[in-house]
Amino acid sequence: MPKTYVTVDFENGPGSAVRPKKIYWPDGKSWEITRMLFVSESPDGEYEGIRYTVVIGSAQKYLYKDGDRWYVMSP
C-alpha cells in the first residue's frame, strides 16, 4: 500500500511521548483525533517508524510517524 504523507498537530507528553491531536490531509481536510489507543513499533518490519492506533469519530485508524514525517497507508 502506498503512503500518504499528512500534517499532524501533536503535543509532547512526559518524557519523549508524542500524542497526535489532529490530522490534515494534503487536500486541506482535517480530522480531530478523539482518542489514542495504542503505540507500537513494528517487531517484524511490517511498517516503518511508530504506529499510533487512534480514534477519529467512531472509527479506529492507524497513523504512522517515521522520523519527523507522519503518514497513513492508502488503499
mmCIF file of the N, C-alpha and C atoms, coordinates in Angstrom:
data_MODEL
# 
_entry.id   MODEL 
# 
loop_
_atom_site.group_PDB 
_atom_site.id 
_atom_site.type_symbol 
_atom_site.label_atom_id 
_atom_site.label_alt_id 
_atom_site.label_comp_id 
_atom_site.label_asym_id 
_atom_site.label_entity_id 
_atom_site.label_seq_id 
_atom_site.pdbx_PDB_ins_code 
_atom_site.Cartn_x 
_atom_site.Cartn_y 
_atom_site.Cartn_z 
_atom_site.occupancy 
_atom_site.B_iso_or_equiv 
_atom_site.pdbx_formal_charge 
_atom_site.auth_seq_id 
_atom_site.auth_comp_id 
_atom_site.auth_asym_id 
_atom_site.auth_atom_id 
_atom_site.pdbx_PDB_model_num 
ATOM 1   N N  . MET A 1 1  ? 0.842   -1.178 0.000  1.00 0.00 ? 1  MET A N  1 
ATOM 2   C CA . MET A 1 1  ? 0.000   0.000  0.000  1.00 0.00 ? 1  MET A CA 1 
ATOM 3   C C  . MET A 1 1  ? 0.890   1.246  0.000  1.00 0.00 ? 1  MET A C  1 
ATOM 4   N N  . PRO A 1 2  ? 0.529   2.256  -0.782 1.00 0.00 ? 2  PRO A N  1 
ATOM 5   C CA . PRO A 1 2  ? 1.323   3.484  -0.794 1.00 0.00 ? 2  PRO A CA 1 
ATOM 6   C C  . PRO A 1 2  ? 1.074   4.336  0.453  1.00 0.00 ? 2  PRO A C  1 
ATOM 7   N N  . LYS A 1 3  ? 2.061   5.146  0.773  1.00 0.00 ? 3  LYS A N  1 
ATOM 8   C CA . LYS A 1 3  ? 1.951   6.054  1.908  1.00 0.00 ? 3  LYS A CA 1 
ATOM 9   C C  . LYS A 1 3  ? 1.399   7.389  1.429  1.00 0.00 ? 3  LYS A C  1 
ATOM 10  N N  . THR A 1 4  ? 0.528   7.980  2.243  1.00 0.00 ? 4  THR A N  1 
ATOM 11  C CA . THR A 1 4  ? 0.081   9.351  2.033  1.00 0.00 ? 4  THR A CA 1 
ATOM 12  C C  . THR A 1 4  ? 0.620   10.154 3.200  1.00 0.00 ? 4  THR A C  1 
ATOM 13  N N  . TYR A 1 5  ? 1.487   11.111 2.908  1.00 0.00 ? 5  TYR A N  1 
ATOM 14  C CA . TYR A 1 5  ? 2.056   11.934 3.971  1.00 0.00 ? 5  TYR A CA 1 
ATOM 15  C C  . TYR A 1 5  ? 1.060   12.998 4.379  1.00 0.00 ? 5  TYR A C  1 
ATOM 16  N N  . VAL A 1 6  ? 0.925   13.194 5.683  1.00 0.00 ? 6  VAL A N  1 
ATOM 17  C CA . VAL A 1 6  ? -0.041  14.121 6.251  1.00 0.00 ? 6  VAL A CA 1 
ATOM 18  C C  . VAL A 1 6  ? 0.669   15.034 7.248  1.00 0.00 ? 6  VAL A C  1 
ATOM 19  N N  . THR A 1 7  ? 0.000   16.125 7.584  1.00 0.00 ? 7  THR A N  1 
ATOM 20  C CA . THR A 1 7  ? 0.471   17.015 8.635  1.00 0.00 ? 7  THR A CA 1 
ATOM 21  C C  . THR A 1 7  ? -0.310  16.676 9.895  1.00 0.00 ? 7  THR A C  1 
ATOM 22  N N  . VAL A 1 8  ? 0.360   16.671 11.028 1.00 0.00 ? 8  VAL A N  1 
ATOM 23  C CA . VAL A 1 8  ? -0.299  16.293 12.282 1.00 0.00 ? 8  VAL A CA 1 
ATOM 24  C C  . VAL A 1 8  ? 0.002   17.329 13.354 1.00 0.00 ? 8  VAL A C  1 
ATOM 25  N N  . ASP A 1 9  ? -1.049  17.798 14.025 1.00 0.00 ? 9  ASP A N  1 
ATOM 26  C CA . ASP A 1 9  ? -0.875  18.586 15.251 1.00 0.00 ? 9  ASP A CA 1 
ATOM 27  C C  . ASP A 1 9  ? -0.685  17.577 16.368 1.00 0.00 ? 9  ASP A C  1 
ATOM 28  N N  . PHE A 1 10 ? 0.301   17.813 17.206 1.00 0.00 ? 10 PHE A N  1 
ATOM 29  C CA . PHE A 1 10 ? 0.555   16.888 18.308 1.00 0.00 ? 10 PHE A CA 1 
ATOM 30  C C  . PHE A 1 10 ? 1.063   17.664 19.505 1.00 0.00 ? 10 PHE A C  1 
ATOM 31  N N  . GLU A 1 11 ? 1.020   17.013 20.648 1.00 0.00 ? 11 GLU A N  1 
ATOM 32  C CA . GLU A 1 11 ? 1.606   17.603 21.846 1.00 0.00 ? 11 GLU A CA 1 
ATOM 33  C C  . GLU A 1 11 ? 2.618   16.621 22.415 1.00 0.00 ? 11 GLU A C  1 
ATOM 34  N N  . ASN A 1 12 ? 3.616   17.158 23.049 1.00 0.00 ? 12 ASN A N  1 
ATOM 35  C CA . ASN A 1 12 ? 4.630   16.335 23.700 1.00 0.00 ? 12 ASN A CA 1 
ATOM 36  C C  . ASN A 1 12 ? 4.202   16.072 25.127 1.00 0.00 ? 12 ASN A C  1 
ATOM 37  N N  . GLY A 1 13 ? 4.205   14.817 25.499 1.00 0.00 ? 13 GLY A N  1 
ATOM 38  C CA . GLY A 1 13 ? 3.838   14.427 26.851 1.00 0.00 ? 13 GLY A CA 1 
ATOM 39  C C  . GLY A 1 13 ? 5.078   14.227 27.697 1.00 0.00 ? 13 GLY A C  1 
ATOM 40  N N  . PRO A 1 14 ? 4.922   13.575 28.822 1.00 0.00 ? 14 PRO A N  1 
ATOM 41  C CA . PRO A 1 14 ? 6.059   13.309 29.697 1.00 0.00 ? 14 PRO A CA 1 
ATOM 42  C C  . PRO A 1 14 ? 7.133   12.490 28.978 1.00 0.00 ? 14 PRO A C  1 
ATOM 43  N N  . GLY A 1 15 ? 8.379   12.785 29.272 1.00 0.00 ? 15 GLY A N  1 
ATOM 44  C CA . GLY A 1 15 ? 9.474   12.073 28.608 1.00 0.00 ? 15 GLY A CA 1 
ATOM 45  C C  . GLY A 1 15 ? 9.497   12.426 27.141 1.00 0.00 ? 15 GLY A C  1 
ATOM 46  N N  . SER A 1 16 ? 9.530   11.426 26.301 1.00 0.00 ? 16 SER A N  1 
ATOM 47  C CA . SER A 1 16 ? 9.541   11.677 24.855 1.00 0.00 ? 16 SER A CA 1 
ATOM 48  C C  . SER A 1 16 ? 8.218   11.274 24.204 1.00 0.00 ? 16 SER A C  1 
ATOM 49  N N  . ALA A 1 17 ? 7.171   11.135 24.991 1.00 0.00 ? 17 ALA A N  1 
ATOM 50  C CA . ALA A 1 17 ? 5.870   10.720 24.465 1.00 0.00 ? 17 ALA A CA 1 
ATOM 51  C C  . ALA A 1 17 ? 5.285   11.790 23.544 1.00 0.00 ? 17 ALA A C  1 
ATOM 52  N N  . VAL A 1 18 ? 4.757   11.361 22.401 1.00 0.00 ? 18 VAL A N  1 
ATOM 53  C CA . VAL A 1 18 ? 4.106   12.241 21.440 1.00 0.00 ? 18 VAL A CA 1 
ATOM 54  C C  . VAL A 1 18 ? 2.652   11.821 21.344 1.00 0.00 ? 18 VAL A C  1 
ATOM 55  N N  . ARG A 1 19 ? 1.752   12.789 21.426 1.00 0.00 ? 19 ARG A N  1 
ATOM 56  C CA . ARG A 1 19 ? 0.318   12.497 21.375 1.00 0.00 ? 19 ARG A CA 1 
ATOM 57  C C  . ARG A 1 19 ? -0.303  13.257 20.203 1.00 0.00 ? 19 ARG A C  1 
ATOM 58  N N  . PRO A 1 20 ? -0.647  12.557 19.108 1.00 0.00 ? 20 PRO A N  1 
ATOM 59  C CA . PRO A 1 20 ? -1.277  13.239 17.971 1.00 0.00 ? 20 PRO A CA 1 
ATOM 60  C C  . PRO A 1 20 ? -2.677  13.737 18.342 1.00 0.00 ? 20 PRO A C  1 
ATOM 61  N N  . LYS A 1 21 ? -3.012  14.942 17.848 1.00 0.00 ? 21 LYS A N  1 
ATOM 62  C CA . LYS A 1 21 ? -4.295  15.566 18.182 1.00 0.00 ? 21 LYS A CA 1 
ATOM 63  C C  . LYS A 1 21 ? -5.200  15.794 16.964 1.00 0.00 ? 21 LYS A C  1 
ATOM 64  N N  . LYS A 1 22 ? -4.599  16.098 15.801 1.00 0.00 ? 22 LYS A N  1 
ATOM 65  C CA . LYS A 1 22 ? -5.389  16.414 14.616 1.00 0.00 ? 22 LYS A CA 1 
ATOM 66  C C  . LYS A 1 22 ? -4.585  16.070 13.375 1.00 0.00 ? 22 LYS A C  1 
ATOM 67  N N  . ILE A 1 23 ? -5.266  15.509 12.359 1.00 0.00 ? 23 ILE A N  1 
ATOM 68  C CA . ILE A 1 23 ? -4.641  15.135 11.092 1.00 0.00 ? 23 ILE A CA 1 
ATOM 69  C C  . ILE A 1 23 ? -5.147  16.065 9.989  1.00 0.00 ? 23 ILE A C  1 
ATOM 70  N N  . TYR A 1 24 ? -4.209  16.539 9.158  1.00 0.00 ? 24 TYR A N  1 
ATOM 71  C CA . TYR A 1 24 ? -4.541  17.370 7.995  1.00 0.00 ? 24 TYR A CA 1 
ATOM 72  C C  . TYR A 1 24 ? -4.164  16.604 6.734  1.00 0.00 ? 24 TYR A C  1 
ATOM 73  N N  . TRP A 1 25 ? -5.140  16.313 5.898  1.00 0.00 ? 25 TRP A N  1 
ATOM 74  C CA . TRP A 1 25 ? -4.928  15.616 4.650  1.00 0.00 ? 25 TRP A CA 1 
ATOM 75  C C  . TRP A 1 25 ? -4.323  16.587 3.626  1.00 0.00 ? 25 TRP A C  1 
ATOM 76  N N  . PRO A 1 26 ? -3.616  16.106 2.611  1.00 0.00 ? 26 PRO A N  1 
ATOM 77  C CA . PRO A 1 26 ? -2.995  17.004 1.628  1.00 0.00 ? 26 PRO A CA 1 
ATOM 78  C C  . PRO A 1 26 ? -3.978  17.943 0.918  1.00 0.00 ? 26 PRO A C  1 
ATOM 79  N N  . ASP A 1 27 ? -5.245  17.551 0.794  1.00 0.00 ? 27 ASP A N  1 
ATOM 80  C CA . ASP A 1 27 ? -6.231  18.417 0.125  1.00 0.00 ? 27 ASP A CA 1 
ATOM 81  C C  . ASP A 1 27 ? -6.833  19.462 1.058  1.00 0.00 ? 27 ASP A C  1 
ATOM 82  N N  . GLY A 1 28 ? -6.355  19.509 2.315  1.00 0.00 ? 28 GLY A N  1 
ATOM 83  C CA . GLY A 1 28 ? -6.829  20.525 3.253  1.00 0.00 ? 28 GLY A CA 1 
ATOM 84  C C  . GLY A 1 28 ? -7.864  20.034 4.252  1.00 0.00 ? 28 GLY A C  1 
ATOM 85  N N  . LYS A 1 29 ? -8.449  18.869 4.035  1.00 0.00 ? 29 LYS A N  1 
ATOM 86  C CA . LYS A 1 29 ? -9.412  18.337 5.005  1.00 0.00 ? 29 LYS A CA 1 
ATOM 87  C C  . LYS A 1 29 ? -8.683  17.991 6.296  1.00 0.00 ? 29 LYS A C  1 
ATOM 88  N N  . SER A 1 30 ? -9.414  18.066 7.409  1.00 0.00 ? 30 SER A N  1 
ATOM 89  C CA . SER A 1 30 ? -8.780  17.743 8.694  1.00 0.00 ? 30 SER A CA 1 
ATOM 90  C C  . SER A 1 30 ? -9.747  16.971 9.580  1.00 0.00 ? 30 SER A C  1 
ATOM 91  N N  . TRP A 1 31 ? -9.158  16.199 10.496 1.00 0.00 ? 31 TRP A N  1 
ATOM 92  C CA . TRP A 1 31 ? -9.938  15.393 11.425 1.00 0.00 ? 31 TRP A CA 1 
ATOM 93  C C  . TRP A 1 31 ? -9.319  15.465 12.807 1.00 0.00 ? 31 TRP A C  1 
ATOM 94  N N  . GLU A 1 32 ? -10.156 15.630 13.810 1.00 0.00 ? 32 GLU A N  1 
ATOM 95  C CA . GLU A 1 32 ? -9.713  15.597 15.210 1.00 0.00 ? 32 GLU A CA 1 
ATOM 96  C C  . GLU A 1 32 ? -9.517  14.155 15.644 1.00 0.00 ? 32 GLU A C  1 
ATOM 97  N N  . ILE A 1 33 ? -8.450  13.904 16.336 1.00 0.00 ? 33 ILE A N  1 
ATOM 98  C CA . ILE A 1 33 ? -8.223  12.591 16.931 1.00 0.00 ? 33 ILE A CA 1 
ATOM 99  C C  . ILE A 1 33 ? -8.848  12.641 18.321 1.00 0.00 ? 33 ILE A C  1 
ATOM 100 N N  . THR A 1 34 ? -9.868  11.838 18.533 1.00 0.00 ? 34 THR A N  1 
ATOM 101 C CA . THR A 1 34 ? -10.602 11.901 19.795 1.00 0.00 ? 34 THR A CA 1 
ATOM 102 C C  . THR A 1 34 ? -9.992  11.031 20.882 1.00 0.00 ? 34 THR A C  1 
ATOM 103 N N  . ARG A 1 35 ? -9.159  10.063 20.447 1.00 0.00 ? 35 ARG A N  1 
ATOM 104 C CA . ARG A 1 35 ? -8.579  9.158  21.440 1.00 0.00 ? 35 ARG A CA 1 
ATOM 105 C C  . ARG A 1 35 ? -7.368  8.437  20.848 1.00 0.00 ? 35 ARG A C  1 
ATOM 106 N N  . MET A 1 36 ? -6.361  8.205  21.659 1.00 0.00 ? 36 MET A N  1 
ATOM 107 C CA . MET A 1 36 ? -5.233  7.393  21.247 1.00 0.00 ? 36 MET A CA 1 
ATOM 108 C C  . MET A 1 36 ? -5.304  6.097  22.035 1.00 0.00 ? 36 MET A C  1 
ATOM 109 N N  . LEU A 1 37 ? -5.302  4.965  21.321 1.00 0.00 ? 37 LEU A N  1 
ATOM 110 C CA . LEU A 1 37 ? -5.483  3.678  21.981 1.00 0.00 ? 37 LEU A CA 1 
ATOM 111 C C  . LEU A 1 37 ? -4.175  2.954  22.258 1.00 0.00 ? 37 LEU A C  1 
ATOM 112 N N  . PHE A 1 38 ? -3.231  3.028  21.308 1.00 0.00 ? 38 PHE A N  1 
ATOM 113 C CA . PHE A 1 38 ? -2.050  2.186  21.420 1.00 0.00 ? 38 PHE A CA 1 
ATOM 114 C C  . PHE A 1 38 ? -0.924  2.773  20.589 1.00 0.00 ? 38 PHE A C  1 
ATOM 115 N N  . VAL A 1 39 ? 0.309   2.559  21.025 1.00 0.00 ? 39 VAL A N  1 
ATOM 116 C CA . VAL A 1 39 ? 1.503   2.992  20.298 1.00 0.00 ? 39 VAL A CA 1 
ATOM 117 C C  . VAL A 1 39 ? 2.446   1.796  20.213 1.00 0.00 ? 39 VAL A C  1 
ATOM 118 N N  . SER A 1 40 ? 2.977   1.521  19.011 1.00 0.00 ? 40 SER A N  1 
ATOM 119 C CA . SER A 1 40 ? 3.883   0.377  18.879 1.00 0.00 ? 40 SER A CA 1 
ATOM 120 C C  . SER A 1 40 ? 4.896   0.593  17.766 1.00 0.00 ? 40 SER A C  1 
ATOM 121 N N  . GLU A 1 41 ? 5.997   -0.141 17.853 1.00 0.00 ? 41 GLU A N  1 
ATOM 122 C CA . GLU A 1 41 ? 6.968   -0.220 16.772 1.00 0.00 ? 41 GLU A CA 1 
ATOM 123 C C  . GLU A 1 41 ? 6.817   -1.603 16.155 1.00 0.00 ? 41 GLU A C  1 
ATOM 124 N N  . SER A 1 42 ? 7.117   -1.714 14.872 1.00 0.00 ? 42 SER A N  1 
ATOM 125 C CA . SER A 1 42 ? 6.947   -2.989 14.177 1.00 0.00 ? 42 SER A CA 1 
ATOM 126 C C  . SER A 1 42 ? 8.036   -3.979 14.570 1.00 0.00 ? 42 SER A C  1 
ATOM 127 N N  . PRO A 1 43 ? 7.658   -5.111 15.149 1.00 0.00 ? 43 PRO A N  1 
ATOM 128 C CA . PRO A 1 43 ? 8.661   -6.115 15.501 1.00 0.00 ? 43 PRO A CA 1 
ATOM 129 C C  . PRO A 1 43 ? 9.173   -6.893 14.287 1.00 0.00 ? 43 PRO A C  1 
ATOM 130 N N  . ASP A 1 44 ? 8.408   -6.872 13.179 1.00 0.00 ? 44 ASP A N  1 
ATOM 131 C CA . ASP A 1 44 ? 8.776   -7.685 12.019 1.00 0.00 ? 44 ASP A CA 1 
ATOM 132 C C  . ASP A 1 44 ? 8.995   -6.879 10.741 1.00 0.00 ? 44 ASP A C  1 
ATOM 133 N N  . GLY A 1 45 ? 9.107   -5.552 10.862 1.00 0.00 ? 45 GLY A N  1 
ATOM 134 C CA . GLY A 1 45 ? 9.342   -4.714 9.690  1.00 0.00 ? 45 GLY A CA 1 
ATOM 135 C C  . GLY A 1 45 ? 8.132   -4.504 8.808  1.00 0.00 ? 45 GLY A C  1 
ATOM 136 N N  . GLU A 1 46 ? 6.938   -4.764 9.341  1.00 0.00 ? 46 GLU A N  1 
ATOM 137 C CA . GLU A 1 46 ? 5.698   -4.594 8.573  1.00 0.00 ? 46 GLU A CA 1 
ATOM 138 C C  . GLU A 1 46 ? 5.492   -3.134 8.154  1.00 0.00 ? 46 GLU A C  1 
ATOM 139 N N  . TYR A 1 47 ? 5.951   -2.206 8.964  1.00 0.00 ? 47 TYR A N  1 
ATOM 140 C CA . TYR A 1 47 ? 5.829   -0.775 8.664  1.00 0.00 ? 47 TYR A CA 1 
ATOM 141 C C  . TYR A 1 47 ? 7.062   -0.059 9.197  1.00 0.00 ? 47 TYR A C  1 
ATOM 142 N N  . GLU A 1 48 ? 7.240   1.184  8.742  1.00 0.00 ? 48 GLU A N  1 
ATOM 143 C CA . GLU A 1 48 ? 8.381   1.985  9.177  1.00 0.00 ? 48 GLU A CA 1 
ATOM 144 C C  . GLU A 1 48 ? 7.944   2.945  10.277 1.00 0.00 ? 48 GLU A C  1 
ATOM 145 N N  . GLY A 1 49 ? 8.802   3.138  11.259 1.00 0.00 ? 49 GLY A N  1 
ATOM 146 C CA . GLY A 1 49 ? 8.524   4.108  12.305 1.00 0.00 ? 49 GLY A CA 1 
ATOM 147 C C  . GLY A 1 49 ? 7.642   3.560  13.413 1.00 0.00 ? 49 GLY A C  1 
ATOM 148 N N  . ILE A 1 50 ? 6.855   4.459  13.967 1.00 0.00 ? 50 ILE A N  1 
ATOM 149 C CA . ILE A 1 50 ? 5.976   4.144  15.094 1.00 0.00 ? 50 ILE A CA 1 
ATOM 150 C C  . ILE A 1 50 ? 4.532   4.193  14.613 1.00 0.00 ? 50 ILE A C  1 
ATOM 151 N N  . ARG A 1 51 ? 3.741   3.211  15.009 1.00 0.00 ? 51 ARG A N  1 
ATOM 152 C CA . ARG A 1 51 ? 2.321   3.179  14.629 1.00 0.00 ? 51 ARG A CA 1 
ATOM 153 C C  . ARG A 1 51 ? 1.474   3.593  15.816 1.00 0.00 ? 51 ARG A C  1 
ATOM 154 N N  . TYR A 1 52 ? 0.596   4.551  15.574 1.00 0.00 ? 52 TYR A N  1 
ATOM 155 C CA . TYR A 1 52 ? -0.366  5.013  16.570 1.00 0.00 ? 52 TYR A CA 1 
ATOM 156 C C  . TYR A 1 52 ? -1.739  4.493  16.162 1.00 0.00 ? 52 TYR A C  1 
ATOM 157 N N  . THR A 1 53 ? -2.404  3.813  17.064 1.00 0.00 ? 53 THR A N  1 
ATOM 158 C CA . THR A 1 53 ? -3.783  3.403  16.835 1.00 0.00 ? 53 THR A CA 1 
ATOM 159 C C  . THR A 1 53 ? -4.637  4.488  17.464 1.00 0.00 ? 53 THR A C  1 
ATOM 160 N N  . VAL A 1 54 ? -5.416  5.193  16.624 1.00 0.00 ? 54 VAL A N  1 
ATOM 161 C CA . VAL A 1 54 ? -6.184  6.345  17.091 1.00 0.00 ? 54 VAL A CA 1 
ATOM 162 C C  . VAL A 1 54 ? -7.654  6.177  16.742 1.00 0.00 ? 54 VAL A C  1 
ATOM 163 N N  . VAL A 1 55 ? -8.474  6.978  17.381 1.00 0.00 ? 55 VAL A N  1 
ATOM 164 C CA . VAL A 1 55 ? -9.905  7.010  17.078 1.00 0.00 ? 55 VAL A CA 1 
ATOM 165 C C  . VAL A 1 55 ? -10.229 8.381  16.509 1.00 0.00 ? 55 VAL A C  1 
ATOM 166 N N  . ILE A 1 56 ? -10.877 8.369  15.341 1.00 0.00 ? 56 ILE A N  1 
ATOM 167 C CA . ILE A 1 56 ? -11.352 9.590  14.685 1.00 0.00 ? 56 ILE A CA 1 
ATOM 168 C C  . ILE A 1 56 ? -12.850 9.410  14.534 1.00 0.00 ? 56 ILE A C  1 
ATOM 169 N N  . GLY A 1 57 ? -13.619 10.205 15.249 1.00 0.00 ? 57 GLY A N  1 
ATOM 170 C CA . GLY A 1 57 ? -15.069 9.993  15.278 1.00 0.00 ? 57 GLY A CA 1 
ATOM 171 C C  . GLY A 1 57 ? -15.332 8.662  15.957 1.00 0.00 ? 57 GLY A C  1 
ATOM 172 N N  . SER A 1 58 ? -15.937 7.723  15.236 1.00 0.00 ? 58 SER A N  1 
ATOM 173 C CA . SER A 1 58 ? -16.167 6.392  15.802 1.00 0.00 ? 58 SER A CA 1 
ATOM 174 C C  . SER A 1 58 ? -15.297 5.332  15.125 1.00 0.00 ? 58 SER A C  1 
ATOM 175 N N  . ALA A 1 59 ? -14.360 5.773  14.272 1.00 0.00 ? 59 ALA A N  1 
ATOM 176 C CA . ALA A 1 59 ? -13.526 4.835  13.517 1.00 0.00 ? 59 ALA A CA 1 
ATOM 177 C C  . ALA A 1 59 ? -12.126 4.707  14.115 1.00 0.00 ? 59 ALA A C  1 
ATOM 178 N N  . GLN A 1 60 ? -11.645 3.490  14.189 1.00 0.00 ? 60 GLN A N  1 
ATOM 179 C CA . GLN A 1 60 ? -10.280 3.222  14.642 1.00 0.00 ? 60 GLN A CA 1 
ATOM 180 C C  . GLN A 1 60 ? -9.369  3.223  13.412 1.00 0.00 ? 60 GLN A C  1 
ATOM 181 N N  . LYS A 1 61 ? -8.279  3.995  13.465 1.00 0.00 ? 61 LYS A N  1 
ATOM 182 C CA . LYS A 1 61 ? -7.372  4.140  12.329 1.00 0.00 ? 61 LYS A CA 1 
ATOM 183 C C  . LYS A 1 61 ? -5.927  4.015  12.790 1.00 0.00 ? 61 LYS A C  1 
ATOM 184 N N  . TYR A 1 62 ? -5.023  3.781  11.823 1.00 0.00 ? 62 TYR A N  1 
ATOM 185 C CA . TYR A 1 62 ? -3.591  3.764  12.098 1.00 0.00 ? 62 TYR A CA 1 
ATOM 186 C C  . TYR A 1 62 ? -2.955  5.029  11.525 1.00 0.00 ? 62 TYR A C  1 
ATOM 187 N N  . LEU A 1 63 ? -2.057  5.610  12.303 1.00 0.00 ? 63 LEU A N  1 
ATOM 188 C CA . LEU A 1 63 ? -1.282  6.779  11.920 1.00 0.00 ? 63 LEU A CA 1 
ATOM 189 C C  . LEU A 1 63 ? 0.169   6.442  12.229 1.00 0.00 ? 63 LEU A C  1 
ATOM 190 N N  . TYR A 1 64 ? 1.074   6.750  11.303 1.00 0.00 ? 64 TYR A N  1 
ATOM 191 C CA . TYR A 1 64 ? 2.471   6.369  11.453 1.00 0.00 ? 64 TYR A CA 1 
ATOM 192 C C  . TYR A 1 64 ? 3.362   7.601  11.528 1.00 0.00 ? 64 TYR A C  1 
ATOM 193 N N  . LYS A 1 65 ? 4.416   7.504  12.344 1.00 0.00 ? 65 LYS A N  1 
ATOM 194 C CA . LYS A 1 65 ? 5.417   8.565  12.447 1.00 0.00 ? 65 LYS A CA 1 
ATOM 195 C C  . LYS A 1 65 ? 6.772   7.941  12.169 1.00 0.00 ? 65 LYS A C  1 
ATOM 196 N N  . ASP A 1 66 ? 7.427   8.431  11.118 1.00 0.00 ? 66 ASP A N  1 
ATOM 197 C CA . ASP A 1 66 ? 8.746   7.938  10.738 1.00 0.00 ? 66 ASP A CA 1 
ATOM 198 C C  . ASP A 1 66 ? 9.699   9.125  10.764 1.00 0.00 ? 66 ASP A C  1 
ATOM 199 N N  . GLY A 1 67 ? 10.478  9.235  11.821 1.00 0.00 ? 67 GLY A N  1 
ATOM 200 C CA . GLY A 1 67 ? 11.329  10.408 11.997 1.00 0.00 ? 67 GLY A CA 1 
ATOM 201 C C  . GLY A 1 67 ? 10.462  11.624 12.269 1.00 0.00 ? 67 GLY A C  1 
ATOM 202 N N  . ASP A 1 68 ? 10.583  12.640 11.417 1.00 0.00 ? 68 ASP A N  1 
ATOM 203 C CA . ASP A 1 68 ? 9.779   13.854 11.569 1.00 0.00 ? 68 ASP A CA 1 
ATOM 204 C C  . ASP A 1 68 ? 8.549   13.865 10.670 1.00 0.00 ? 68 ASP A C  1 
ATOM 205 N N  . ARG A 1 69 ? 8.327   12.792 9.916  1.00 0.00 ? 69 ARG A N  1 
ATOM 206 C CA . ARG A 1 69 ? 7.218   12.745 8.974  1.00 0.00 ? 69 ARG A CA 1 
ATOM 207 C C  . ARG A 1 69 ? 6.118   11.818 9.454  1.00 0.00 ? 69 ARG A C  1 
ATOM 208 N N  . TRP A 1 70 ? 4.875   12.200 9.160  1.00 0.00 ? 70 TRP A N  1 
ATOM 209 C CA . TRP A 1 70 ? 3.701   11.423 9.502  1.00 0.00 ? 70 TRP A CA 1 
ATOM 210 C C  . TRP A 1 70 ? 3.082   10.903 8.213  1.00 0.00 ? 70 TRP A C  1 
ATOM 211 N N  . TYR A 1 71 ? 2.510   9.702  8.261  1.00 0.00 ? 71 TYR A N  1 
ATOM 212 C CA . TYR A 1 71 ? 1.830   9.176  7.088  1.00 0.00 ? 71 TYR A CA 1 
ATOM 213 C C  . TYR A 1 71 ? 0.715   8.219  7.494  1.00 0.00 ? 71 TYR A C  1 
ATOM 214 N N  . VAL A 1 72 ? -0.165  7.964  6.513  1.00 0.00 ? 72 VAL A N  1 
ATOM 215 C CA . VAL A 1 72 ? -1.183  6.927  6.634  1.00 0.00 ? 72 VAL A CA 1 
ATOM 216 C C  . VAL A 1 72 ? -1.003  6.028  5.423  1.00 0.00 ? 72 VAL A C  1 
ATOM 217 N N  . MET A 1 73 ? -1.467  4.792  5.514  1.00 0.00 ? 73 MET A N  1 
ATOM 218 C CA . MET A 1 73 ? -1.396  3.868  4.393  1.00 0.00 ? 73 MET A CA 1 
ATOM 219 C C  . MET A 1 73 ? -2.659  4.038  3.554  1.00 0.00 ? 73 MET A C  1 
ATOM 220 N N  . SER A 1 74 ? -2.485  4.278  2.266  1.00 0.00 ? 74 SER A N  1 
ATOM 221 C CA . SER A 1 74 ? -3.618  4.485  1.360  1.00 0.00 ? 74 SER A CA 1 
ATOM 222 C C  . SER A 1 74 ? -3.984  3.176  0.680  1.00 0.00 ? 74 SER A C  1 
ATOM 223 N N  . PRO A 1 75 ? -5.287  2.915  0.563  1.00 0.00 ? 75 PRO A N  1 
ATOM 224 C CA . PRO A 1 75 ? -5.710  1.679  -0.105 1.00 0.00 ? 75 PRO A CA 1 
ATOM 225 C C  . PRO A 1 75 ? -5.411  1.709  -1.595 1.00 0.00 ? 75 PRO A C  1 
# 
